[in-house]
Amino acid sequence: MTMPATGPIRVLLVDDQPLLRTGFRMILETEPDIAVVGESGDGEAAVADTRALQPDVVLMDIRMPRMDGVQATRLITGAARDSAPRVLVLTTFDLDEYVVEALRAGASGFLLKDVPAEDLVDAIRVVAAGEAVVAPSVTRRLLDQFASRLPAANAPTPASLTILTERERQVLKLVARGLSNAEIAAELVVSETTVKTHVGNLLTKLGVRDRVQAAVYAYESGLVQPGAI
């Protein structure tokens, strides 16, 4: 991984358990391209510390006092700065309603709290580079699990979908199914470069930051129905 031109990846640790924050700090501080710039013990502190410290990545616990990680994520990813920090959510259970809400709120992915150290480090680097670390297939499984909260099959099509071309809609559906660019290219019989262009265009048009957000959008807009193949 190439180190960012501006210096190491700045990380804010957010968890209401000091022991966990200490453990994560010990792991991350051994990495030359990662700098822990602060720690927050709840969501309110996380929002304030994000404004003050300007981290690149916020490692966010979900269930905390005063303000949970979902609301904190919503406020942080909507922050008024040139590039809002990326939020990587930490959770105990992957099939968790709070995880779905955090992804909707703007998180770029989630990790289980017992994640191996090397996976945690890799995830932070990937998120800092602007990618999502949770596979769209996992997002799909989560959204299927909480299908009752998603639009009905006969819900009207959101106006925002009309700005996509027919091909971009096709690509979005395949992204929501968890297919890679190479798999989408094979499915549509086009080049992988063409798929990358379509994905980039639809992310820009929909105002979403990565493939996970696109998958969430596809479900919430009703373009993809829970359980659909």
C-alpha positions as CSV (number, residue, x, y, z in Angstrom):
1,M,0.0,0.0,0.0
2,T,1.4,3.4,-1.0
3,M,1.6,5.8,1.9
4,P,-0.7,8.9,1.3
5,A,1.2,11.9,0.0
6,T,0.0,13.9,3.0
7,G,1.5,11.5,5.5
8,P,0.3,8.6,7.5
9,I,-3.4,7.6,7.7
10,R,-4.9,9.5,10.7
11,V,-7.2,7.2,12.7
12,L,-9.7,8.1,15.5
13,L,-10.6,5.3,17.9
14,V,-14.2,5.3,19.2
15,D,-15.3,2.8,21.8
16,D,-16.8,3.1,25.3
17,Q,-14.4,0.4,26.6
18,P,-11.0,1.9,27.3
19,L,-9.4,-1.6,27.2
20,L,-10.5,-2.2,23.6
21,R,-9.3,1.3,22.6
22,T,-5.9,0.5,24.1
23,G,-5.7,-2.8,22.3
24,F,-6.5,-1.3,18.9
25,R,-4.0,1.5,19.6
26,M,-1.2,-1.0,20.3
27,I,-2.0,-2.8,17.1
28,L,-2.1,0.3,14.9
29,E,0.8,2.2,16.4
30,T,3.2,-0.6,15.1
31,E,2.3,0.4,11.5
32,P,4.5,3.1,10.0
33,D,1.7,4.4,7.7
34,I,-1.0,4.7,10.4
35,A,-1.2,7.3,13.2
36,V,-3.7,7.2,16.0
37,V,-4.7,10.8,16.5
38,G,-7.2,10.4,19.3
39,E,-9.7,8.3,21.3
40,S,-13.3,8.9,22.0
41,G,-15.5,7.2,24.6
42,D,-18.9,7.9,23.1
43,G,-20.7,9.2,20.0
44,E,-20.9,12.8,21.1
45,A,-17.2,12.9,21.8
46,A,-16.5,11.2,18.5
47,V,-18.3,13.9,16.5
48,A,-16.5,16.7,18.4
49,D,-13.1,14.9,18.1
50,T,-13.6,14.3,14.4
51,R,-14.1,18.1,13.9
52,A,-11.1,18.9,16.0
53,L,-8.6,16.2,14.9
54,Q,-9.7,15.7,11.2
55,P,-9.0,12.0,11.0
56,D,-9.0,10.1,7.7
57,V,-10.6,7.0,9.2
58,V,-12.9,6.7,12.3
59,L,-13.0,3.3,13.8
60,M,-16.5,3.4,15.3
61,D,-18.2,1.2,17.9
62,I,-21.9,1.0,17.4
63,R,-23.5,0.6,20.9
64,M,-22.3,3.4,23.2
65,P,-23.8,5.8,25.8
66,R,-25.0,9.3,25.1
67,M,-25.0,8.9,21.3
68,D,-24.7,5.6,19.5
69,G,-22.3,4.9,16.6
70,V,-25.1,5.1,14.0
71,Q,-26.0,8.7,14.8
72,A,-22.4,9.6,15.2
73,T,-21.6,8.1,11.7
74,R,-24.4,10.1,10.2
75,L,-23.1,13.3,11.6
76,I,-19.5,12.6,10.7
77,T,-20.0,11.4,7.1
78,G,-22.0,14.5,6.5
79,A,-19.4,16.8,7.9
80,A,-18.6,20.0,6.0
81,R,-15.1,19.4,4.9
82,D,-13.4,18.8,1.5
83,S,-13.5,15.0,2.1
84,A,-15.5,13.6,5.0
85,P,-13.6,10.9,7.0
86,R,-14.4,7.3,6.3
87,V,-16.1,5.4,9.0
88,L,-15.3,1.7,9.7
89,V,-17.8,0.2,12.1
90,L,-17.0,-2.3,14.8
91,T,-19.6,-4.8,15.9
92,T,-20.0,-7.9,18.0
93,F,-22.5,-9.6,15.7
94,D,-22.5,-9.2,11.9
95,L,-26.2,-9.8,11.5
96,D,-27.2,-6.8,13.5
97,E,-29.8,-4.2,12.7
98,Y,-27.4,-1.5,13.9
99,V,-24.9,-2.6,11.2
100,V,-27.6,-2.0,8.5
101,E,-28.4,1.4,9.9
102,A,-24.7,2.3,10.1
103,L,-24.2,1.4,6.4
104,R,-27.2,3.5,5.6
105,A,-25.8,6.4,7.6
106,G,-22.6,6.4,5.5
107,A,-20.2,3.8,7.0
108,S,-17.8,2.3,4.4
109,G,-18.0,-1.1,6.0
110,F,-17.8,-3.0,9.2
111,L,-15.6,-5.4,11.1
112,L,-16.2,-7.8,14.0
113,K,-14.5,-6.8,17.2
114,D,-12.5,-10.0,17.3
115,V,-11.0,-9.3,13.8
116,P,-7.4,-10.5,13.4
117,A,-4.9,-7.6,13.8
118,E,-3.7,-7.9,10.2
119,D,-7.3,-7.7,8.9
120,L,-7.9,-4.6,10.9
121,V,-4.8,-2.9,9.6
122,D,-5.7,-3.9,6.0
123,A,-9.2,-2.6,6.4
124,I,-8.1,0.8,7.6
125,R,-5.8,1.1,4.6
126,V,-8.5,0.1,2.1
127,V,-11.0,2.5,3.6
128,A,-8.5,5.3,3.6
129,A,-7.9,4.7,-0.1
130,G,-11.6,5.3,-0.7
131,E,-12.8,1.7,-1.1
132,A,-15.4,-0.3,0.9
133,V,-14.2,-3.2,3.0
134,V,-17.5,-5.1,3.3
135,A,-18.4,-7.1,0.3
136,P,-21.7,-6.1,-1.3
137,S,-22.7,-9.7,-1.0
138,V,-22.5,-9.3,2.8
139,T,-24.5,-6.1,2.6
140,R,-27.1,-7.9,0.6
141,R,-27.4,-10.6,3.3
142,L,-27.8,-8.0,5.9
143,L,-30.5,-6.1,4.0
144,D,-32.3,-9.4,3.2
145,Q,-32.3,-10.1,6.9
146,F,-34.1,-6.8,7.6
147,A,-36.3,-6.8,4.5
148,S,-39.4,-5.6,6.4
149,R,-37.9,-2.1,6.7
150,L,-37.2,-1.8,2.9
151,P,-39.6,-0.5,0.2
152,A,-42.4,-2.7,-1.0
153,A,-42.2,-4.2,-4.5
154,N,-44.9,-1.8,-5.8
155,A,-43.3,1.3,-4.3
156,P,-42.8,4.2,-6.8
157,T,-39.4,4.5,-8.4
158,P,-37.3,7.3,-6.8
159,A,-36.7,10.2,-9.2
160,S,-32.9,9.8,-8.6
161,L,-33.0,6.5,-10.4
162,T,-34.2,8.2,-13.6
163,I,-30.8,9.9,-14.0
164,L,-29.1,6.6,-14.6
165,T,-29.0,5.1,-18.1
166,E,-30.5,1.7,-18.6
167,R,-27.0,0.2,-18.7
168,E,-26.1,1.9,-15.4
169,R,-29.2,0.5,-13.8
170,Q,-28.2,-3.0,-15.0
171,V,-24.7,-2.5,-13.5
172,L,-26.2,-1.2,-10.2
173,K,-28.3,-4.3,-9.9
174,L,-25.3,-6.5,-10.4
175,V,-23.2,-4.5,-7.9
176,A,-26.1,-5.0,-5.4
177,R,-25.9,-8.8,-6.1
178,G,-22.3,-8.7,-4.9
179,L,-20.6,-9.2,-8.3
180,S,-17.1,-8.0,-8.9
181,N,-16.2,-5.8,-12.0
182,A,-14.9,-8.9,-13.7
183,E,-18.1,-10.8,-13.0
184,I,-20.2,-8.0,-14.2
185,A,-18.2,-7.7,-17.4
186,A,-18.8,-11.4,-18.1
187,E,-22.5,-11.1,-17.3
188,L,-22.9,-8.1,-19.7
189,V,-20.3,-9.3,-22.3
190,V,-18.4,-6.0,-22.1
191,S,-14.9,-5.1,-21.0
192,E,-13.9,-4.7,-17.3
193,T,-12.8,-1.2,-18.2
194,T,-16.3,-0.4,-19.4
195,V,-17.8,-1.7,-16.2
196,K,-15.4,0.4,-14.1
197,T,-16.6,3.5,-16.1
198,H,-20.3,2.6,-15.5
199,V,-19.7,2.1,-11.8
200,G,-17.8,5.4,-11.5
201,N,-20.6,7.2,-13.3
202,L,-23.4,5.7,-11.2
203,L,-21.6,6.4,-8.0
204,T,-21.2,10.1,-9.1
205,K,-24.8,10.4,-10.3
206,L,-26.3,8.9,-7.1
207,G,-23.9,10.8,-4.8
208,V,-22.7,7.6,-3.1
209,R,-19.1,7.0,-2.1
210,D,-18.5,3.3,-2.7
211,R,-20.0,0.0,-3.8
212,V,-21.5,-0.7,-0.4
213,Q,-23.4,2.6,-0.4
214,A,-24.5,1.8,-4.0
215,A,-25.8,-1.7,-2.9
216,V,-27.7,-0.1,0.0
217,Y,-29.2,2.5,-2.4
218,A,-30.3,-0.3,-4.8
219,Y,-32.2,-1.9,-2.0
220,E,-33.7,1.3,-0.5
221,S,-34.8,2.6,-3.9
222,G,-36.6,-0.7,-4.6
223,L,-34.5,-1.4,-7.7
224,V,-33.5,-4.7,-6.0
225,Q,-35.9,-6.7,-3.9
226,P,-34.7,-8.6,-0.8
227,G,-34.1,-12.2,-1.7
228,A,-34.0,-11.5,-5.4
229,I,-31.3,-13.3,-7.5
